Amino acid sequence: MLDLFTDHCEVVKESLSGSRTIDERTYASVAALDERLQQVKKMGQRFSIIEFSPAVKKLKNHSNKIVPV
């Protein structure tokens, strides 16, 4: 499980740094990390302030606008 989480983090990090293209895998990784973040937030009030960086939020918002063909 931790390896999968790390892989998603690496994909997003590399996409944001420009060392890999932003593609479907990037958006899938952002979605997976968002799902995990929501689970963490449900663990207690002290986790409610955790959020993505502005760059990841922008990726997330962009992925929500993409319509599957």
C-alpha positions in Angstrom: 0.0 0.0 0.0 2.8 2.4 0.9 4.6 1.6 -2.4 1.4 2.5 -4.3 1.1 5.8 -2.5 4.7 6.6 -3.1 4.3 5.8 -6.8 1.4 8.2 -7.1 3.4 10.9 -5.3 6.4 10.3 -7.7 4.1 10.6 -10.8 2.6 13.9 -9.6 6.0 15.2 -8.5 7.6 14.4 -11.8 4.7 15.8 -13.8 4.8 19.1 -11.8 8.6 19.4 -12.2 8.4 18.8 -16.0 10.4 15.6 -16.0 7.4 13.7 -17.3 4.4 14.8 -19.3 1.1 15.5 -17.7 -1.1 12.7 -18.9 -3.8 10.3 -17.9 -1.5 8.6 -15.4 -0.9 12.0 -13.7 -4.6 12.7 -13.4 -5.2 9.1 -12.1 -2.5 9.6 -9.5 -4.0 12.9 -8.4 -7.4 11.3 -8.0 -5.9 8.4 -6.0 -4.1 10.9 -3.7 -7.2 12.9 -3.3 -9.1 9.8 -2.3 -6.5 9.0 0.3 -6.5 12.6 1.5 -10.2 12.5 2.1 -9.8 9.2 4.1 -7.1 10.9 6.3 -9.4 13.9 6.9 -12.1 11.6 8.2 -9.6 10.3 10.8 -10.1 13.4 13.0 -10.5 17.2 13.2 -6.8 17.8 13.5 -6.3 16.4 9.9 -9.0 18.7 8.4 -6.5 21.5 7.6 -4.3 19.2 5.4 -4.6 20.2 1.7 -2.7 19.9 -1.6 -0.3 22.5 -2.8 -1.7 25.2 -5.2 0.0 23.3 -8.1 -1.7 20.0 -7.3 -5.0 21.8 -6.7 -4.6 23.3 -10.2 -4.0 19.8 -11.7 -7.0 18.4 -9.8 -9.2 21.2 -11.1 -8.0 20.7 -14.6 -8.6 16.9 -14.4 -12.2 17.6 -13.3 -12.8 19.6 -16.5 -11.6 16.8 -18.8 -14.5 15.0 -20.5 -13.8 11.3 -21.4 -14.2 10.6 -25.1 
